[in-house]
Amino acid sequence: MSTLHIFSKPLSYYSANRLENLIQATDIVLLVGDACYAVKQYRQFADSLFILAPDASARAIKLNDNDKVISYDEFVTLSLSTNQSITW
């Protein structure tokens, strides 16, 4: 099983080098809060990248058709489908 990494701040807040070594290819990244502004930057870390729809909407962020946007219910399901989650 994989790990769910939940980010709430833009990538510039974190050390990208550190994250690169901690996020595995099979892990899932979820962007919430202000992290939604940095969708393009976070793509380098995971093929499975999700954006929390209410947070992106509240910030009027324009997303691409290929962006994976999820609801709160889907967030819960995603959390239950991984063996652990880490909130950054």
Disulfide bonds with the S-S distance in Angstrom:
none
